[in-house]
Amino acid sequence: MSHDTIIPQPGILNITPYVAGKSAAKGGNRVTKLSSNENPLGPSPLAKAAYIEAAGALEVYPSSDHTNLRAAIAEVHGVKAERIICGAGSDEIISFLCNTYAGPGDEVLYSEFGFAMYPISAMTAGATPVKAAETNLHADVDALLAACTERTKLVFLANPNNPTGTMIPEAEVTRLAEGIPAQALLVLDGAYAEFIEGFKGHAALVDARDNVVMTRTFSKIYGLGGARVGWGYGPAHVIDALNRVRGPFNVSAAALAAAEAAVQDTKYTAHCRAENAKWRAWLAEALTAIGLPSSESFTNFIVPHFPSAEAAAEADAYLQTRGLVVRALNGYGMPEYLRITIGDEIACRAVASTLTEFMKGARA
């Protein structure tokens, strides 16, 4: 749609809007949503209680500096509270970064199968998104460095990556940080970092350099996708700049309370991590056995490879007839793959059983 005289900024109407994972299917009486990488166990009971308690004071503005949440994050993750910024999901932190550091004439670089919000946020800021080819569904540091120019202002790398689930070694991430142009920031998207035991999302690299920023979220392992809370960690000069564009009350009081309780409930987080690892391994093995292999995943989803794009689309439709909603990856340029969130035991067994039926029918 367009108007003759009221016109958006250049490039806005060229943006392809983000498409969320489906939450409904025409098949089955019960829908199991496995399309958005949500935690099937839900948030910590302590987080739920904190959220409900916060409802008793909805007339009061939330903290504008997020002091308590930043302190809790710092204590649990071993980072400096004064270098943390909180947002309405890590998406908002990504938007802050693009609006603060990129604009018309600038370039925002990301790997070929990187998160869809990178190019959207870049174009919203008036910058040009640039993709660098991946190798075997892994980010390629050489390709990223080769794609850098004097116009590159931001380089986004999700590690582990969505939607591939893959990860590159710390040494390669360090090489990328050392090789990008002097005017550029490396943004390390750690939305899935908590699914890896002992992994800090490259926080040490952030501490060691002045050109690296880390983003994190409460939407995945913490199960607070509906509350919209994320955070970033970076050099003081970056956090100072981002806070100048951040709205004063950008995270609700209830979300702040729930996130603080969630991050402090480390036993529950460890439980969610263990359950995810158990059923991720089980589902990956079950699907490999029927001819649907996937790269090793370090996240809460797997991405099985189908014999063709047509087979993937047919499998997606077949799963929906059983009420199983997964994520087609056509929009990411991966039409031969489906992204399947790791659900609970019932969901994982249902996916394996349904795809076994499908593959038998496809071979008949």
Secondary structure as the mmCIF struct_conf table of DSSP 4:
data_model
#
loop_
_struct_conf.conf_type_id
_struct_conf.id
_struct_conf.beg_label_comp_id
_struct_conf.beg_label_asym_id
_struct_conf.beg_label_seq_id
_struct_conf.end_label_comp_id
_struct_conf.end_label_asym_id
_struct_conf.end_label_seq_id
BEND BEND1 ASP A 4 THR A 5
HELX_LH_PP_P HELX_LH_PP_P1 PRO A 8 GLN A 9
TURN_TY1_P TURN_TY1_P1 PRO A 10 GLY A 11
HELX_RH_3T_P HELX_RH_3T_P1 ILE A 12 ASN A 14
HELX_LH_PP_P HELX_LH_PP_P2 ALA A 20 LYS A 22
BEND BEND2 LYS A 26 ARG A 30
STRN STRN1 THR A 32 LYS A 33
BEND BEND3 SER A 35 SER A 36
TURN_TY1_P TURN_TY1_P2 PRO A 40 LEU A 41
BEND BEND4 PRO A 43 PRO A 43
HELX_RH_AL_P HELX_RH_AL_P1 PRO A 45 ALA A 54
HELX_RH_3T_P HELX_RH_3T_P2 ALA A 55 ALA A 57
TURN_TY1_P TURN_TY1_P3 LEU A 58 GLU A 59
BEND BEND5 VAL A 60 VAL A 60
HELX_LH_PP_P HELX_LH_PP_P3 TYR A 61 SER A 63
BEND BEND6 SER A 64 ASP A 65
HELX_RH_AL_P HELX_RH_AL_P2 THR A 67 HIS A 77
TURN_TY1_P TURN_TY1_P4 GLY A 78 GLY A 78
HELX_RH_3T_P HELX_RH_3T_P3 ALA A 81 ARG A 83
STRN STRN2 ILE A 84 GLY A 87
BEND BEND7 ALA A 88 GLY A 89
HELX_RH_AL_P HELX_RH_AL_P3 SER A 90 TYR A 101
TURN_TY1_P TURN_TY1_P5 PRO A 104 GLY A 105
STRN STRN3 GLU A 107 SER A 111
TURN_TY1_P TURN_TY1_P6 GLU A 112 PHE A 113
TURN_TY1_P TURN_TY1_P7 ALA A 116 ALA A 116
HELX_RH_AL_P HELX_RH_AL_P4 MET A 117 THR A 124
TURN_TY1_P TURN_TY1_P8 ALA A 125 GLY A 126
HELX_LH_PP_P HELX_LH_PP_P4 ALA A 127 ALA A 127
STRN STRN4 THR A 128 ALA A 132
STRN STRN5 THR A 135 THR A 135
TURN_TY1_P TURN_TY1_P9 ASN A 136 LEU A 137
STRN STRN6 HIS A 138 HIS A 138
HELX_RH_AL_P HELX_RH_AL_P5 VAL A 141 ALA A 147
TURN_TY1_P TURN_TY1_P10 GLU A 150 ARG A 151
STRN STRN7 THR A 152 ALA A 158
BEND BEND8 ASN A 159 PRO A 160
TURN_TY1_P TURN_TY1_P11 ASN A 162 THR A 164
HELX_RH_AL_P HELX_RH_AL_P6 GLU A 170 GLY A 179
BEND BEND9 ILE A 180 ILE A 180
TURN_TY1_P TURN_TY1_P12 ALA A 182 GLN A 183
STRN STRN8 LEU A 185 ASP A 189
TURN_TY1_P TURN_TY1_P13 ALA A 191 TYR A 192
HELX_RH_3T_P HELX_RH_3T_P4 ALA A 193 PHE A 195
BEND BEND10 ILE A 196 ILE A 196
TURN_TY1_P TURN_TY1_P14 GLU A 197 GLY A 198
TURN_TY1_P TURN_TY1_P15 GLY A 201 HIS A 202
HELX_RH_AL_P HELX_RH_AL_P7 ALA A 203 ALA A 208
BEND BEND11 ASP A 210 ASN A 211
STRN STRN9 VAL A 212 THR A 217
BEND BEND12 PHE A 218 LYS A 220
TURN_TY1_P TURN_TY1_P16 ILE A 221 TYR A 222
TURN_TY1_P TURN_TY1_P17 GLY A 225 ALA A 227
STRN STRN10 GLY A 230 TYR A 233
HELX_RH_AL_P HELX_RH_AL_P8 ALA A 236 ASN A 243
TURN_TY1_P TURN_TY1_P18 ARG A 244 VAL A 245
BEND BEND13 ARG A 246 ARG A 246
TURN_TY1_P TURN_TY1_P19 PRO A 248 PHE A 249
BEND BEND14 VAL A 251 VAL A 251
HELX_RH_AL_P HELX_RH_AL_P9 ALA A 253 GLN A 264
HELX_RH_AL_P HELX_RH_AL_P10 THR A 266 ALA A 289
TURN_TY1_P TURN_TY1_P20 ILE A 290 GLY A 291
HELX_LH_PP_P HELX_LH_PP_P5 SER A 295 SER A 297
BEND BEND15 PHE A 298 ASN A 300
STRN STRN11 PHE A 301 ILE A 302
HELX_LH_PP_P HELX_LH_PP_P6 PRO A 304 PRO A 304
STRN STRN12 HIS A 305 HIS A 305
HELX_LH_PP_P HELX_LH_PP_P7 PHE A 306 PHE A 306
BEND BEND16 PRO A 307 SER A 308
HELX_RH_AL_P HELX_RH_AL_P11 ALA A 309 THR A 321
TURN_TY1_P TURN_TY1_P21 ARG A 322 GLY A 323
STRN STRN13 LEU A 324 VAL A 325
STRN STRN14 ARG A 327 ALA A 328
HELX_RH_3T_P HELX_RH_3T_P5 ASN A 330 TYR A 332
TURN_TY1_P TURN_TY1_P22 GLY A 333 GLY A 333
TURN_TY1_P TURN_TY1_P23 PRO A 335 GLU A 336
STRN STRN15 TYR A 337 TYR A 337
STRN STRN16 LEU A 338 THR A 341
HELX_RH_AL_P HELX_RH_AL_P12 GLU A 345 ARG A 363
#
